[in-house]
């Protein structure tokens, strides 16, 4: 950003009544030791370019504005600097700025500001945030192997890098730093632990989804918004106020994309991304399990793990491409419908004393089932780039279920609670590696329209609003043979509003008529979207995804 544009930004923020805060003040505020006005902002500058001294520092002095700079210590030491990185700060300049009291210094890692392969296809991503994928590693017997980085190798790599960064700071500044700014804003739970062990209690990402307050944010996962020369003014104001753009969700089947031919696969991914952009999609729920027959029951998945067989390790191949295009991706994955984990005698599956449900599910009351599912979701966090989880609608029990030995005839409230508790345990396992991962859950529209239907599904809308980042209401009037589909959607919208769920609910509509086996017309689909928006629904999604697009 040119110096003149940065100066104008500082002037505009001051004119709007914003107070600029230092790293010290931010940390004290987040610990509850300091009160700050609502309009407070912190300036941060990454990488350690010389322009921070020649262009930014004079403005900080002129307006007496504090800021934080994050240095890649290997670059500042003259090691491994990429060819496209310009002139960097000298240690003498860093010491001068720090001594002024206006500039705090943070780590941007020692040598982790780079991307390497994170899957068998060679897709690259931030090395601090993910297990790497190694190809042709030599073995003791003279052969080679290709595999994922082990947990121990990953933790050791993180620890050594961060400790080296602190050693460089101690050498040149006389002290360690207490803040880490993750390269590309990407990190993991293991990375957080390594930073904390090295004395860094404050950590920053690049997630502008929420403003930082002690009630909503932890010091180890502080949000930042990326401001560039090309950032639209409207987007900048949204970042300042926390008034984010509404969610537009598309649920995408890898089954429809996957091809053994890598060239065809790349073309399919390209087509999906083109469609997502045409429709203004900013969040994708990407199928992480293989379900070619469409019955929702899982025998295999699309990501590396130690629990369920892998159809093809391609989740990252698709998700990485979508995320590179600026769209957030969460993994769409069942909670219980894993037929591959069912016992031969059926003892660990949901059993009914009447009509059974449409999914074949593991019993949520079986402790061994939970242990396996927790490990599966832990691997999802370890080995994929998913930024969250959408729990499939198989987290339900009808009024005749579950009478398996482990369930012991529990009542509706206990069934509802058990399904919620299980999903939260799975989410916690995922968040061990992805601490800022979103948790979303599919529920049925009847649960929203008629709270008494909890008896039929063991789903409770108010309960979901409390426990998940977003509740996804499956509003499929054509599947349910509603006589007035648009009127039905309007009733769903009203029920969402009355329950106070507007900000945390995504209403998902169908884009395909499964009975007539055809996509809805442009006019029909647009009418569904307009009905929801006119009724006050803020966040909208659709399923399934298609390669065509509708009117905005």
Wavefront OBJ file of the C-alpha trace (Angstrom):
o trace
v 0.000 0.000 0.000
v 1.468 3.406 -0.944
v 2.411 5.706 1.942
v -0.156 8.292 0.878
v -2.978 5.725 0.959
v -1.891 4.443 4.376
v -1.810 7.990 5.740
v -5.331 8.575 4.431
v -6.468 5.383 6.181
v -4.991 6.574 9.474
v -6.642 9.961 9.077
v -10.008 8.371 8.227
v -9.865 6.082 11.246
v -9.019 8.984 13.528
v -11.870 11.004 12.023
v -14.249 8.096 12.757
v -13.185 8.155 16.404
v -10.962 5.084 16.437
v -8.243 4.704 19.045
v -5.038 2.968 17.984
v -3.792 0.418 20.512
v -0.442 -1.229 21.081
v 0.304 -4.919 21.566
v 0.647 -4.268 25.315
v -2.771 -2.620 25.471
v -4.383 -5.341 23.381
v -3.016 -8.069 25.637
v -4.130 -6.246 28.795
v -7.595 -5.679 27.318
v -8.002 -9.317 26.402
v -6.954 -10.333 29.926
v -9.581 -8.032 31.409
v -6.974 -5.705 32.888
v -7.713 -2.693 30.684
v -10.908 -1.157 29.347
v -10.842 0.006 25.748
v -13.454 1.926 23.771
v -15.503 -0.058 21.272
v -13.786 1.785 18.452
v -10.271 0.452 18.959
v -7.959 -0.781 16.225
v -4.477 -2.279 16.082
v -2.095 -1.898 13.137
v 0.135 -4.853 12.188
v 2.703 -5.196 9.408
v 4.048 -8.574 8.305
v 7.276 -9.928 6.823
v 9.679 -7.135 7.842
v 10.016 -5.116 4.657
v 12.368 -2.110 4.737
v 9.404 0.064 3.754
v 8.096 -0.319 7.296
v 11.043 1.853 8.393
v 11.094 4.239 5.442
v 7.337 4.631 4.791
v 5.341 3.430 7.805
v 7.484 4.460 10.767
v 7.447 8.176 9.835
v 3.625 8.069 9.856
v 3.591 6.331 13.240
v 5.805 9.124 14.580
v 3.767 11.874 12.919
v 0.436 10.674 14.303
v 1.825 8.990 17.450
v 0.188 5.719 16.436
v 1.488 2.370 17.790
v 1.898 -0.723 15.607
v 3.266 -4.250 15.602
v 5.714 -5.697 13.076
v 6.147 -9.448 12.497
v 9.514 -10.642 11.237
v 10.504 -13.830 9.429
v 13.771 -14.170 11.303
v 15.530 -16.355 8.734
v 14.893 -13.691 6.073
v 16.132 -10.920 8.341
v 19.223 -13.038 8.926
v 19.733 -13.239 5.152
v 18.763 -16.900 4.883
v 16.328 -18.404 2.402
v 14.668 -15.183 1.299
v 12.488 -15.846 -1.775
v 13.441 -13.993 -4.944
v 10.158 -12.072 -4.994
v 10.667 -10.652 -1.491
v 12.080 -7.129 -1.548
v 14.548 -5.340 0.701
v 14.107 -6.159 4.378
v 14.619 -4.306 7.626
v 18.024 -4.300 9.271
v 18.309 -5.219 12.939
v 19.527 -1.675 13.641
v 16.264 -0.287 12.203
v 14.203 -2.790 14.197
v 15.987 -1.833 17.428
v 15.436 1.872 16.743
v 11.708 1.437 16.111
v 11.265 -0.755 19.178
v 13.159 1.724 21.358
v 10.745 4.488 20.292
v 7.932 2.766 22.197
v 5.709 2.935 19.116
v 6.607 -0.443 17.599
v 6.248 -3.918 19.114
v 8.056 -6.846 17.497
v 6.512 -10.272 16.893
v 7.601 -13.477 15.203
v 6.349 -14.468 11.779
v 8.211 -17.786 12.286
v 11.857 -18.459 11.575
v 11.525 -20.283 8.239
v 7.872 -21.335 7.935
v 6.725 -18.566 5.622
v 6.410 -21.006 2.734
v 4.177 -23.674 1.287
v 4.910 -27.346 0.640
v 3.006 -30.445 -0.459
v 0.196 -31.482 1.886
v -1.362 -34.351 -0.138
v -0.439 -37.065 -2.667
v -1.386 -34.790 -5.582
v 1.282 -32.274 -4.551
v -1.098 -29.477 -3.547
v 0.796 -26.922 -1.491
v -0.212 -25.029 1.623
v 1.212 -23.344 4.712
v 3.799 -25.523 6.433
v 3.000 -24.242 9.932
v -0.611 -25.346 9.715
v -0.538 -28.818 8.197
v 1.156 -32.196 8.213
v 3.304 -32.376 5.090
v 3.182 -35.156 2.500
v 6.562 -36.650 1.649
v 7.292 -38.417 -1.647
v 10.103 -40.847 -2.402
v 11.553 -40.847 1.099
v 14.552 -43.198 1.316
v 14.172 -46.167 3.669
v 16.815 -48.188 5.474
v 16.368 -51.104 3.062
v 17.231 -48.949 0.063
v 13.626 -48.509 -1.133
v 11.553 -45.345 -0.954
v 8.128 -44.506 0.415
v 5.557 -41.728 0.167
v 3.631 -40.834 3.312
v 2.256 -38.143 5.572
v 4.450 -36.500 8.184
v 4.010 -38.193 11.544
v 2.672 -36.307 14.565
v 6.114 -36.460 16.193
v 7.857 -35.145 13.060
v 5.325 -32.314 12.774
v 5.610 -31.272 16.425
v 9.410 -31.405 16.314
v 9.499 -29.262 13.171
v 7.250 -26.644 14.776
v 9.203 -26.572 18.031
v 12.576 -26.240 16.365
v 11.449 -23.415 14.105
v 9.798 -21.351 16.832
v 12.651 -21.880 19.288
v 15.122 -20.803 16.601
v 13.087 -17.647 15.967
v 13.186 -16.782 19.667
v 16.947 -17.384 19.771
v 17.458 -14.908 16.923
v 15.354 -12.280 18.695
v 17.319 -12.772 21.908
v 20.574 -12.340 19.996
v 19.594 -9.121 18.222
v 17.021 -7.506 20.543
v 18.188 -8.859 23.851
v 14.848 -10.490 24.646
v 12.355 -13.011 23.286
v 9.093 -11.823 21.741
v 5.697 -12.739 23.139
v 3.561 -12.697 19.975
v 3.326 -14.992 16.958
v 1.764 -13.932 13.683
v 1.134 -17.135 11.735
v 2.327 -17.107 8.105
v -0.715 -16.842 5.814
v -2.791 -16.762 9.015
v -2.789 -20.584 9.085
v -1.954 -22.589 12.199
v -2.946 -25.683 14.155
v -3.495 -26.683 17.744
v -0.048 -28.241 17.731
v 1.417 -24.967 16.437
v -0.309 -23.040 19.226
v 1.187 -25.378 21.818
v 4.677 -24.973 20.364
v 4.374 -21.174 20.415
v 3.085 -21.122 23.977
v 5.940 -23.375 25.093
v 8.348 -20.818 23.597
v 6.791 -17.971 25.604
v 4.402 -16.608 22.963
v 1.003 -16.138 24.591
v -0.475 -13.851 21.920
v -1.095 -15.273 18.447
v -2.709 -13.765 15.374
v -4.478 -15.328 12.398
v -5.973 -13.790 9.248
v -9.612 -14.505 10.008
v -11.778 -11.409 9.787
v -14.945 -13.262 10.810
v -15.255 -11.499 14.167
v -13.835 -8.597 16.145
v -11.696 -9.451 19.151
v -13.252 -9.258 22.602
v -12.488 -11.220 25.789
v -15.935 -12.791 25.430
v -15.480 -14.075 21.876
v -11.745 -14.483 21.250
v -8.757 -16.065 22.945
v -5.347 -14.446 23.026
v -3.958 -17.533 21.300
v -6.318 -17.076 18.347
v -6.698 -13.359 17.674
v -8.434 -12.278 14.486
v -6.954 -9.898 11.942
v -8.276 -8.468 8.693
v -5.975 -8.210 5.676
v -6.008 -4.685 4.266
v -4.456 -4.283 0.828
v -4.256 -1.517 -1.730
v -7.143 -3.140 -3.624
v -9.400 -3.801 -0.602
v -12.834 -2.262 -1.319
v -13.911 0.425 1.141
v -17.144 -1.459 1.899
v -15.193 -4.595 2.843
v -12.863 -2.546 5.041
v -15.824 -1.032 6.904
v -17.329 -4.512 7.376
v -14.059 -5.643 8.939
v -14.068 -2.665 11.296
v -17.662 -3.026 12.449
v -17.867 -6.814 12.497
v -20.903 -6.635 10.193
v -19.789 -9.484 7.939
v -21.282 -10.379 4.609
v -24.053 -13.003 4.850
v -23.149 -16.634 4.249
v -23.866 -18.170 0.875
v -23.353 -21.912 1.262
v -23.081 -24.574 -1.411
v -22.932 -28.250 -0.513
v -20.593 -29.985 -2.966
v -20.365 -33.736 -3.714
v -16.877 -35.073 -4.361
v -18.687 -38.098 -5.819
v -19.655 -35.849 -8.754
v -16.115 -34.490 -9.162
v -13.842 -37.461 -8.588
v -12.154 -39.026 -11.594
v -9.217 -41.429 -11.666
v -7.814 -39.378 -14.548
v -6.044 -36.412 -12.889
v -6.563 -34.222 -15.960
v -10.320 -34.838 -15.895
v -10.312 -34.307 -12.136
v -8.637 -30.913 -12.485
v -11.154 -29.894 -15.128
v -14.039 -30.927 -12.873
v -12.614 -28.895 -9.996
v -12.188 -25.902 -12.301
v -15.833 -26.158 -13.350
v -17.033 -26.302 -9.739
v -15.003 -23.242 -8.758
v -16.345 -21.307 -11.743
v -19.888 -22.135 -10.664
v -19.234 -21.214 -7.032
v -17.874 -17.829 -8.055
v -20.775 -17.204 -10.422
v -23.187 -17.685 -7.537
v -21.313 -15.616 -4.974
v -20.594 -18.612 -2.728
v -18.347 -17.887 0.264
v -18.692 -21.169 2.165
v -18.576 -24.721 0.804
v -19.593 -27.868 2.669
v -17.454 -30.405 0.819
v -18.347 -34.090 0.942
v -15.607 -35.937 2.835
v -17.131 -39.409 2.436
v -17.797 -41.603 -0.581
v -21.501 -42.227 -1.248
v -21.913 -43.108 -4.932
v -25.324 -44.723 -4.397
v -26.618 -41.697 -2.507
v -28.002 -43.545 0.510
v -25.932 -41.570 3.007
v -24.349 -44.672 4.527
v -20.569 -44.664 4.611
v -18.181 -47.456 3.676
v -15.255 -45.249 2.638
v -14.051 -41.650 2.915
v -12.045 -39.210 0.799
v -9.279 -38.368 3.283
v -6.368 -40.129 4.954
v -7.275 -41.598 8.338
v -6.727 -44.592 10.607
v -10.361 -45.679 11.101
v -12.340 -45.987 7.840
v -11.143 -47.240 4.418
v -10.186 -44.530 1.922
v -11.878 -44.455 -1.482
v -9.345 -41.907 -2.754
v -7.273 -39.363 -0.832
v -8.623 -36.362 -2.763
v -10.426 -34.164 -0.214
v -7.446 -31.813 0.060
v -7.023 -31.784 -3.710
v -10.516 -30.286 -4.079
v -10.649 -28.218 -0.890
v -7.233 -26.625 -1.392
v -8.208 -25.422 -4.867
v -11.465 -23.940 -3.593
v -9.784 -22.235 -0.637
v -7.059 -20.836 -2.895
v -9.875 -19.073 -4.712
v -10.889 -17.359 -1.463
v -13.826 -19.602 -0.471
v -13.912 -21.207 2.973
v -14.358 -25.001 3.034
v -15.812 -27.178 5.777
v -15.965 -30.965 5.647
v -19.443 -32.448 5.272
v -19.331 -35.724 7.171
v -21.851 -38.055 8.855
v -21.937 -38.420 12.592
v -23.233 -41.997 12.824
v -23.984 -43.627 9.466
v -20.817 -45.678 9.099
v -21.901 -49.127 7.944
v -18.259 -50.149 7.692
v -17.978 -49.888 11.492
v -21.130 -51.892 12.235
v -20.644 -55.136 14.158
v -21.522 -58.306 12.271
v -24.205 -59.153 14.829
v -25.657 -55.625 14.735
v -25.073 -55.121 18.445
v -23.550 -51.636 18.079
v -26.094 -50.126 15.653
v -29.302 -48.191 16.245
v -32.179 -50.618 16.764
v -35.930 -49.907 16.613
v -39.007 -51.438 18.203
v -41.078 -50.127 15.277
v -40.317 -48.447 11.973
v -36.587 -47.804 11.689
v -35.094 -44.576 10.343
v -33.785 -44.153 6.805
v -30.077 -44.129 7.737
v -28.213 -47.163 9.053
v -26.511 -45.667 12.096
v -24.139 -46.662 14.832
v -25.705 -46.343 18.262
v -24.648 -43.027 19.844
v -24.848 -44.729 23.237
v -22.097 -47.256 22.478
v -18.789 -46.087 23.996
v -16.695 -48.065 21.509
v -18.497 -46.343 18.639
v -17.729 -42.928 20.086
v -14.068 -43.803 20.502
v -13.729 -44.776 16.823
v -15.643 -41.730 15.593
v -13.585 -39.377 17.753
v -10.426 -40.784 16.188
v -11.886 -40.351 12.697
v -12.685 -36.691 13.348
v -9.296 -36.179 14.965
v -7.700 -37.445 11.736
v -9.945 -35.118 9.739
v -8.366 -32.233 11.643
v -4.843 -33.626 11.338
v -4.773 -34.457 7.654
v -7.125 -32.084 5.842
v -7.375 -28.373 5.152
v -11.029 -28.326 6.252
v -11.866 -25.171 8.188
v -14.797 -26.747 9.974
v -17.341 -29.543 9.948
v -20.934 -29.856 8.767
v -22.527 -32.767 10.639
v -24.871 -34.622 8.312
v -28.568 -35.007 9.192
v -27.994 -38.594 10.362
v -27.720 -37.271 13.930
v -31.323 -38.136 14.801
v -33.318 -40.880 16.489
v -36.984 -41.426 15.731
v -39.609 -42.241 18.359
v -39.008 -46.004 17.924
v -35.218 -45.717 18.349
v -32.784 -46.508 20.006
v -33.479 -49.809 21.752
v -30.007 -51.284 21.293
v -28.404 -52.790 24.423
v -26.340 -49.658 25.064
v -29.322 -47.281 24.888
v -31.295 -48.811 27.764
v -34.618 -47.249 26.807
v -33.760 -43.600 27.440
v -36.342 -40.845 26.866
v -36.494 -38.099 24.248
v -34.595 -35.428 26.177
v -31.775 -37.856 26.918
v -31.610 -38.926 23.261
v -31.423 -35.297 22.128
v -28.687 -34.535 24.621
v -26.714 -37.625 23.705
v -26.689 -36.765 20.005
v -25.570 -33.219 20.794
v -22.901 -34.361 23.246
v -21.549 -36.883 20.739
v -21.312 -34.307 17.957
v -19.557 -31.869 20.288
v -17.056 -34.586 21.229
v -16.375 -35.154 17.527
v -16.048 -31.407 17.005
v -13.616 -31.138 19.914
v -11.452 -33.892 18.406
v -11.404 -32.021 15.090
v -10.554 -28.766 16.865
v -7.498 -30.288 18.518
v -5.758 -29.481 15.231
v -8.177 -26.795 13.971
v -8.935 -24.626 17.034
v -10.871 -22.055 15.000
v -12.836 -24.638 13.002
v -16.544 -23.971 12.483
v -19.123 -26.478 13.709
v -22.356 -26.695 11.701
v -25.189 -29.189 12.032
v -27.961 -30.199 9.659
v -31.430 -30.423 11.208
v -34.897 -30.990 9.739
v -37.261 -28.112 8.988
v -40.046 -29.720 11.041
v -37.910 -29.299 14.155
v -37.927 -25.538 13.583
v -41.606 -25.280 12.629
v -42.864 -27.567 15.375
v -40.685 -27.895 18.499
v -42.845 -30.825 19.651
v -41.375 -32.849 16.775
v -38.297 -33.347 18.954
v -40.177 -36.508 19.988
v -39.848 -37.800 16.409
v -36.262 -36.755 15.682
v -34.411 -36.110 18.976
v -33.391 -32.754 17.512
v -33.982 -29.434 19.258
v -33.539 -26.130 17.411
v -32.903 -24.016 20.525
v -30.332 -26.544 21.682
v -28.562 -26.376 18.317
v -28.466 -22.567 18.341
v -26.693 -22.757 21.674
v -24.050 -25.336 20.768
v -23.042 -24.831 17.113
v -21.599 -21.924 15.178
v -24.387 -22.387 12.623
v -27.476 -24.553 12.470
v -28.322 -25.588 8.918
v -32.079 -26.007 8.435
v -32.918 -28.334 5.546
v -35.938 -26.605 4.014
v -36.911 -28.848 1.086
v -40.571 -28.111 0.284
v -40.596 -30.027 -2.989
v -39.206 -33.158 -1.390
v -41.841 -32.819 1.351
v -44.627 -32.352 -1.263
v -45.711 -28.996 0.140
v -48.667 -27.531 -1.757
v -47.299 -23.991 -1.409
v -43.486 -24.287 -1.517
v -42.763 -20.560 -1.248
v -45.290 -20.142 1.532
v -43.600 -23.013 3.331
v -40.209 -21.288 3.078
v -41.756 -18.103 4.436
v -43.070 -20.048 7.449
v -39.617 -21.506 8.080
v -38.145 -18.017 7.932
v -40.694 -16.706 10.421
v -39.982 -19.582 12.816
v -36.242 -18.876 12.588
v -36.822 -15.226 13.422
v -39.170 -15.993 16.316
v -36.592 -18.361 17.808
v -33.908 -15.672 17.634
v -31.880 -17.739 15.210
v -31.326 -15.280 12.357
v -27.603 -14.734 12.936
v -26.736 -18.398 13.568
v -28.970 -20.199 11.075
v -28.351 -21.118 7.452
v -31.543 -22.087 5.631
v -30.632 -24.635 2.957
v -32.912 -25.165 -0.029
v -32.911 -27.840 -2.708
v -31.621 -26.997 -6.172
v -32.586 -30.353 -7.671
v -35.890 -32.213 -7.880
v -34.936 -35.786 -7.017
v -38.370 -37.211 -7.874
v -38.470 -35.667 -11.357
v -34.689 -35.989 -11.764
v -34.105 -32.462 -13.010
v -32.561 -29.197 -11.851
v -34.877 -26.420 -10.838
v -35.270 -23.662 -13.362
v -33.586 -20.320 -12.987
v -36.968 -18.768 -12.191
v -37.908 -21.340 -9.554
v -34.564 -21.314 -7.771
v -34.399 -17.514 -7.759
v -37.929 -17.388 -6.317
v -36.880 -19.651 -3.422
v -33.886 -17.443 -2.672
v -35.910 -14.229 -2.915
v -38.617 -15.593 -0.613
v -36.098 -16.311 2.109
v -34.257 -12.998 1.767
v -37.493 -10.999 1.747
v -38.552 -12.856 4.901
v -35.372 -11.775 6.693
v -33.190 -14.867 6.350
v -29.585 -13.686 6.394
v -27.661 -16.877 5.606
v -28.754 -19.127 2.734
v -27.406 -22.345 1.259
v -28.360 -24.947 -1.306
v -27.841 -28.585 -2.154
v -26.847 -30.215 -4.390
v -24.260 -28.206 -6.240
v -24.414 -28.044 -10.018
v -22.209 -26.819 -12.826
v -24.819 -24.300 -14.001
v -25.686 -21.038 -12.252
v -28.772 -18.995 -11.527
v -29.559 -15.304 -11.481
v -28.058 -13.450 -8.537
l 1 2 3 4 5 6 7 8 9 10 11 12 13 14 15 16 17 18 19 20 21 22 23 24 25 26 27 28 29 30 31 32 33 34 35 36 37 38 39 40 41 42 43 44 45 46 47 48 49 50 51 52 53 54 55 56 57 58 59 60 61 62 63 64 65 66 67 68 69 70 71 72 73 74 75 76 77 78 79 80 81 82 83 84 85 86 87 88 89 90 91 92 93 94 95 96 97 98 99 100 101 102 103 104 105 106 107 108 109 110 111 112 113 114 115 116 117 118 119 120 121 122 123 124 125 126 127 128 129 130 131 132 133 134 135 136 137 138 139 140 141 142 143 144 145 146 147 148 149 150 151 152 153 154 155 156 157 158 159 160 161 162 163 164 165 166 167 168 169 170 171 172 173 174 175 176 177 178 179 180 181 182 183 184 185 186 187 188 189 190 191 192 193 194 195 196 197 198 199 200 201 202 203 204 205 206 207 208 209 210 211 212 213 214 215 216 217 218 219 220 221 222 223 224 225 226 227 228 229 230 231 232 233 234 235 236 237 238 239 240 241 242 243 244 245 246 247 248 249 250 251 252 253 254 255 256 257 258 259 260 261 262 263 264 265 266 267 268 269 270 271 272 273 274 275 276 277 278 279 280 281 282 283 284 285 286 287 288 289 290 291 292 293 294 295 296 297 298 299 300 301 302 303 304 305 306 307 308 309 310 311 312 313 314 315 316 317 318 319 320 321 322 323 324 325 326 327 328 329 330 331 332 333 334 335 336 337 338 339 340 341 342 343 344 345 346 347 348 349 350 351 352 353 354 355 356 357 358 359 360 361 362 363 364 365 366 367 368 369 370 371 372 373 374 375 376 377 378 379 380 381 382 383 384 385 386 387 388 389 390 391 392 393 394 395 396 397 398 399 400 401 402 403 404 405 406 407 408 409 410 411 412 413 414 415 416 417 418 419 420 421 422 423 424 425 426 427 428 429 430 431 432 433 434 435 436 437 438 439 440 441 442 443 444 445 446 447 448 449 450 451 452 453 454 455 456 457 458 459 460 461 462 463 464 465 466 467 468 469 470 471 472 473 474 475 476 477 478 479 480 481 482 483 484 485 486 487 488 489 490 491 492 493 494 495 496 497 498 499 500 501 502 503 504 505 506 507 508 509 510 511 512 513 514 515 516 517 518 519 520 521 522 523 524 525 526 527 528 529 530 531 532 533 534 535 536 537 538 539 540 541 542 543 544 545 546 547 548 549 550 551 552
